[in-house]
Each structure stands twice: as C-alpha cells, then as structure tokens.
Amino acid sequence: MKLLLGCTKFDITPDRPIPLAGFAVRENKPYEAIHTSLYLRAAVLQQADAADQRVGEPVLIVSADLLWWGTDRMETIRETLQARFGLSAERIILNATHSHSGPQTSFRFHRLLGAPDPGYVEALERQLYTAVEAALAGLEPVTVERGSGECRNGVQRRKYADGGVVGGAFPDGIADHEVNVIRFARTDGSVKALMVHYACHPVTTNENVVSSEFTGHAMERLERELDGSVCLFLQGCCADINVYTESADPSASTPREKVAYFGERLADSVIGVLKRPLKRLAVTPFSSMRLAIPLQLRPLAGREELQALAERAGSPHDEWAQTMLQQFDRRDTTLTMEFVRIDVAEGLSFLAMNAEVVVEYGLYVKAMNADVLPMGYSNGMIGYVPLAYQLRTDSYESDSSTYYFHMPSRLLPEIEAPVREALQQLAGNIGKGEAQ
C-alpha cells in the first residue's frame, strides 16, 4: 500500500480593513495595517494499491492562521466537503493556529471577541474548497517520518492555590514543551510537506494589525528553507499556555520583533529535529473515529436575573444576558464537545477537539499514547474546557469566558470525568475506528 499526499497554500488575508478577533482592546475597529499575510494550508492524504489505484476515502487536514473555525459554520462546511470531494466528517480536521490577529469566523460570540464580517467568512469558505480541490489534484506518493524536539516559547499563565487563581507567567507551572515534526517526502527525497505540532497561545501582539503571529513566521521560514514545501502548524492543547513574552531577548523590543523572535525560536527547534534521524512510519490502512459528548452546565439563570444583568451590568454580562433572554426557551443545558481521531500511519494519529482545551488534557493523551497528537481549535469552537479544580475557581477560563462565548451557563466541575473517558476511548483504540 502506498501513501499519497497533495497539499497547497492559499492567502486568506482580508482584502479590506475589517475587525480582528481575539482582543477586546481593539474595540472592533477595522485593522490598521497588515504586518504579515494570513494563510490556509491544506493537506489531503490518500492511499493507493500496488497498481496505483486509489483506495478508500481521503483524509483532509487544514491549518489556517485564524482564531478558530466557527461551530455555526461547520455543518455547511462538512456538507459541502462531503458533496464535492467525498470527505466524511470523521476524515476532516480543520485546525486553527489560534492567531489573535486575524478575522472572526463565528457569528455566535460576544462582540468583544471580534465582530465577524459576512463577506470575509463566505470568501474564506470558498478558498477552503478551492484549496481542497488543488490538493487533490496534486496527489503523489510520499513517505512519512516523525521526530520530536523541544521549544520553550510557551508558559503556564495561571497559578492555582488555596482555592483561588492568579494570572501571569509561571515558568514552573505545567506546560507542554514538546515539538512534534512530521515530514512527508517525495520519492526523490525532497520534502513535500511538513506538519509541526506544538501547544502555545500565539498572543505576542495585541496591536490592531493583521498577523499570522509567531507560528506563521516559523512556517514561512521553514517553507523558504525547504524549497517551497507546504508547512502546516497544528495547534495543540494550549488554552492556559501563553507565549512567554518576558523571555524574549532585549533586542526584540517591539511586538513585531517579538513575533519574529519567537517564530525563529520555534523554527530553530524544528530545523534541529530535521537534522537528526527521523523515524520512518509504515503505511497502514487509514482508520478514524468521531465522538460527541455532552458537557453539563450549572443551573441556568432565571428571567429576572437575566433582565437585571441586561439593564444594569457592564460588559460582557450585559450583551450575554440580552442574548440569553432572546434564546430563553431554547437554551441548552449542555455543550457538545466533539472529537475526531484519524490514524494515518503506524505511529501517527491526530486527535482534534472543538474547544480551547487546557494543557493537562493534552499531556494526559500523550501519556496514554505517544503516537497521538492532541489538537484543540479544530472543527468549531464551544469555549474553554478546563479541569475540575480549575472550574471551582473564578479564572477567566472557568468563569468570565462563559459570557464572551455566549455559553448558557458555566461548566460543572464534573465534566472532567467524561472528557477523560472520551480521551481514553479515543487514544486507547488506535486502529479500531472506521477503517478503509
């Protein structure tokens, strides 16, 4: 059996000034400048038999320089990908790098997370389909290799003690410094594509400028050094991991210089991995699994409480309360967390989740099965998914974000157990999903 890969890269930078997503301080003003372009990178994986006949259903993995993909758009996207390209939902991973310097892609959230531009969202989805078409047209045989290294760009941003929480940068806190590198090479040995998996919030700058952030900077450098190959950054479980801006060299004093500094540091880590022998992975039949679980919410607020908040509370509670009143009889008592696991070779699986997932869940997956790369910010966005001890505090991830994400209520601490059970099921049953 052979592995085929097609990949492409499309510019998704907005063609006119529109609001950016990720920082309330921008107040939804149209962006002021473009520091670096935004890109959508698509990779289609397919298998072929000894007679070069394509076998089974392809796999799509996308990386885009966006904050996330909107859950409210995913049904339409999946239906289109199925109808046009025969891609089923369990074979699709749309990952966002989580750059806070690109446009909003969801129409569900608080205005301070960034106002969406309908024209941009429509154009983005058209470009996605065009990218998939181009990737399918460029399928060719490849080998796949895997290696890992370390990068210290990320740092834990919360410290929990005595039932409380404080924010900041905590180098001794829990983080995931591992960089996983997947190399796809043509039959002549040249690199066709690279996938880089790492867990760190790209929040080096909150300026009102378009930027692919340090993750995009790193991929651009790698693409130059690898003679035009397509390099996809795959964001891990980084909900509580920020870029450690305080660790930048003093020569990197401006936000733009810091973006470059941390991008170079990540790229250096990847280049270091590529200079060492990588493990060649055997081609095995693709398999995949898709799972959805309900996450229980705290009791919903009553109408009088919501009316009081809508009339007297400040942001973000006022808009949240108004939205909850409009949806009063349609509010859900759960959030649906979705998982997609795709096995593409012996020793390589991707596990994608539609949430901002804290780092400890990602480390939990890796501890169970080092072959699996856990990814947040994929196939939609429901909000933060913290651990039980975090949900018992008033941290941003556990409390304030509820209102920005227009969740009907806060998550209950008890959600940790079913999330872990789902991760056990997915990470512990590699090769036991729906196979070719």
N, C-alpha and C positions, 0 to 999 in steps of 0.2 A: 504494500500500500504506500502511496506517495502523499506528501503534504503539499498543497498548492496555496500560494498567498498572492493576493492582489492588494495594493494599498495606494492611497492618494492623499493629497493635502490641498484644502481649499481655504482661501482667505474669507473669513466671516466678519471682518471689521465693518461696523456700520458705516454706510456711505454718507451720513449726515449726522450732525450733533444730536444725540438723544440722551436721556438719563442713563446712568450706570447703576449697577446693583451691588449691594454689599455694605455700604456705609451710609448711615443716616445723615452724617455731617454734610453730605453733598446736596441735600435738600431737593433732590430730583431736578437739579439744574442740568441742562444739556452739557455734555462733556466739553472741556476747553481745548483739548489737544489730543493727538494720537502719539503716544511715546513708542509703542510697538504694536504691530498688527496682531489680530486675533486669528487663530486658525482652527479648522476642523480637520482632524486626521482620521481616516477610516482604513481599517484592515479587514479584508474578507478572507477567511480560511475555508478551504475546500479540500476534499480528499479525492484521490483517483486510484484506479486499479492498475495492474501491470500493463494493461492495454491503453493506458492514459484516458480511460473513460471516467468521467466524474461520478463519484459515489456519494449518495446521501445528501443531506441538507447542509448548506454552508453555515458558517458562523460569522457574525459581524461584531467587531469591537471598534468603538469610536472613542476618540479623545477630543474634547473641544475646550477651548480657552473661555469657559463660561463659569458662572457661579454654580449652576446646576441645570438640569433639564426639568421642565415643569410637569408635574404629575398630571395636571389638567390637559396636557397635550399628548400624553403618552398613548392613549387609546387610538387616536387618529394616526400617530406615527407608526404604531405597531400594525394597524390595519393596512396602511399603505405599503410598509415593508413586506408584509405577507403577500399582498395582492401583486405587487410589482416584481418582487425578487424571490418569493417563496421562502422568506425568512420567518420562522415562527418565534413567538415571544421568548421561549426558553433558549433560543440561539442568538439573542440580541443583548449586547451590553453597550449602552450609551453612557459613557463616563464623562464627567466634567472635571477639569483641573481644579475647580473651585476658585479661580481668579475672582477677586472682588473688584475688578476693573474692567468688566465687560457688561453688556446689556442684560436686563432682566428677561427671563424666559417663561415666567409663570404669571398668570392673572389672578392668583388666589391670595397673595400675601399682602401684608401691610405696606402702605405707600412708602414708608421709610426704608424698606428693603430694596426699593427701586421700582419706579413705575415702568411697566412693560410698554413697548412700542409695538402695536399690532403688525405694522408693516415689516419691522425687523424680524419678528417671530416667524411670519409667513415666509420671508426670504431665507431665513436660517433653515427651515424645514425643506424648502426646495433644494437648497445647497446640499443638505444631507442626502437626499435621494439621488442627486447628481453624482455625489461622491461615491455612493454605493455602486451606482452603475459603472463608474470609471474603474473602481477597484475590481469589480467582477470581470471587466474587460481586460484587466492586466494580470490575471492569474498565471502563475508559473511555478514550477517545482522549487521547493526550498528545503533546507534542513533547519532544525531548531536546536538552539543551545541555551543553556541557562547558567548564570553565575550571580554572585551577590557581593556586596561591599557595605560600606558604612558612610553615612553623611550626618553631620551634626547641625544641620540647619534648623531642625525642629526642637522645641522646648515645651514642656508642660506649662499651661497657662493658669492652672488652678491649684490651690493648696487647701486641703480639707483637714480641719482639726476642731475638736470639741464641738462637733455638730454644726460648725459654720464653714464658710469658704471665703477665701480672698483671691483676687486676681493678680497677675503679674507674670514674671518669667522665673521658673523654678527648675534650674538645671539638674537638680537631684530628683525631680519628680519622674513619674512614669512616662516614657516616650518610646517610640519605635524608630531606631536609627538605621535600620536595615534598608539598603537599596537593592532591589532585585532587578536584574537585567536579562531580558530575553532577546536573543539575536536570531534573526531569520536570514539565512544566506542562500544566494543562488547557487546553481551547480558549478559556476566558475569561481565560487568563493567570495564574491563581492556581497556586501551587506545590502539587502533589500529593505529591511525594516528592523527597527529596534523598539522594544517596549520597556519602559522604565517605571517601576512601581516603588512608590515612596509615600510616607504619610506626614504631611505638613501643610498647614494653612498658608496659602500664598497671600499674605496680608502685609507685604513690605511697605506698600504705599497706600494712603487713603486720599491722595490727590484726585481731583476730578479730571482724570486723564485716562484714555484707553491704554491698557497694558496687559500683556499676556503673563506678566509677573515673572518671578524667578524661574518658575517651571518652564515657561515658554522660552525664556532666554537660554536655558540649558538645552532644550530640544533644538533650538535654532543653531547653536554651536555644534551640537552633535551631528546635525544634518550637513553642516558645512564640512566637517572633518570626515564624514563617511560618504562623501561624494554624492550628495543628493538623496540619500536614503530617507525614508519617512520614519520619524522618531515620535512615538506616542508616549506621553506621560500619563500614567494611570494613578489616580489619587487613591490613597489608602484610607484607613480609619483615623482621621485627624481632627475630629470635632473639637478636642480640647488641646490640640497641639498647634502652636503658632510658630512662625518663623522667628528665630532668636535674633532679633534686630540688634540687641545690645552687644552681640558677639562680633558684629562687623568690624573690619579693620577701620581705624580712624580716618583713613584716606577716602573711605566711602561715606561721605557726609550727607549727600542729598538722597532723597528717596530713589531717584533714578539710578544713582550709583550703587545704592544698596541692592536694588533689584538685580543689577549686573553682578554684584559681588556674590550674592547667594546663588545666582544662576551658574556662575563659574564654579562655585564650590560643588554644586550638585553634578555638573558636567565632569569636573575632575574626578569625582567618585566613580562615575560611570566609565570614563576612559580607563581608570585604574582597573576596574573589573575586566574590561575588554582586553587589557594587556596580559591578563593571566589566562590560563587554560579554562575554558568553559565546559560544562558537562553536556554532551550530546544526548538529546532526548529521542527515544524511539517513537515512531509514529504508531499510534493505536487508534481504533475507531473513536470518533467523537461520541461523547455522551453528555447529557445535560439534564438539569432538574430545575424546576421553578416551584417556589413555595411562597405562600402568603399566610401571615398570622395576624390576628387582631391584638392590638396593644390597648389595654384597658386604661380609661381616663378616670380622673377623680369626678365626683358628682358635678353635674353641670349647674351653672349659675341660674338662678330664677329670673323671671322677667323684671321684677322690681330692682334687683341688684344690677342687672344689665342697664336698665333705664337710668339709674343713678350714675353709673360709670359713664354712660354715653353723654350725660348732661354736664357732669362736673369733673370727671377725671381728666388728667392730662394724657399726652401721648406716651406709650402706644395704646393705653387702655381704652381711650375714647373711640377710636376707629374700630378696635376689636369688638367693643360692646355693641356698637351700631351694626356691625356685620353679624354678630350673634343674634341680635334682635330680628334682623331680616331673615335669618335662617332658623328662627327659634324652634319651629316644629320639625325641622329637617336636620337638626344637629345629630351627629353621630356620637355614640358613647365609646367608640374605639377608633384608633387609627390603624390602617392596614400597612404593615411592613412587608415588603416584597423582597424576595431573594432569587437570584438566578446564579446557578453554578454551571460552568461549562468546562469540560475536560478536553483539552486539545492535543495532548501528547502524554506519554508516560512521564509523570513527574511535573506536570504543569496543568493547573486548574485555576480558573478565575471565579471568585465568589463576589457578586455585586449586590449592593443593597441601596434602597431608595431613601436614604436618610443620612443625616450627619451623625455618624457612629463614633463613639468615643474610642480612644486608642486601646483600652483594655480589652474590648471585644475583638479587635484585630489581632492583638497578641494572643488571645485565647484561641483563635482559629489557627494561628501559626504553630502554637504549642501542640495542638491536636494533630495537625498535618502540615508539615513544612512545604508540601507541594502546592498548597492552596494560597493564592494571593487575594486577601480580602480588600474589597473596594467599596467605599461609600460614594455618595453623589452620583448614583447610577440609576437610569431608567425612572427618573422622577425624584421628587423631594417631599417628604412629610414633615421634616423638622428634626430636632435633636433626639437621639436615643441614648440616654445616659444609663449608668448603673444604679442599683437600688440606693447605695449610700449617697450618691450624688443627687438623686431625686428627693432625698429627705432634707435637702438644703434649699436655699433660695438663690442658687447660682443662676447665671444667665441661661445656661444650657437647660436647667431644670424648671425655671420659673419665667423670667422675662421673655425668653424666646417664644413661649406659648402664644403671646399676644402678637408678636411680629409674624409668626407663621399662621396666624388665624386658626389655631387649634381650638376645638370647643372647650377644652379644659386641660389642666396639667396631666401628665402621665403619672400613673401609680407606680410606686417602687416595685410592686410585684411583677412588673413587666420583664424584669431581668431574667427570671427563670424560663419563661417561654422563648425569649430571644436566644438564650444559651442552648436550649433544647433544639431549636431550629438550626443553630450553627453546628451542633453535634451531628444532627441528621445529615446536613449538607457536607460538612468536612469529613465525616466518617464513612461516607458511602461513595467514594470516588469510583467511577466506572460503573455505578449501579443505577444511573439515571436512564433517560431515554436515549438509547444508542442508535447508531446508523442502521 
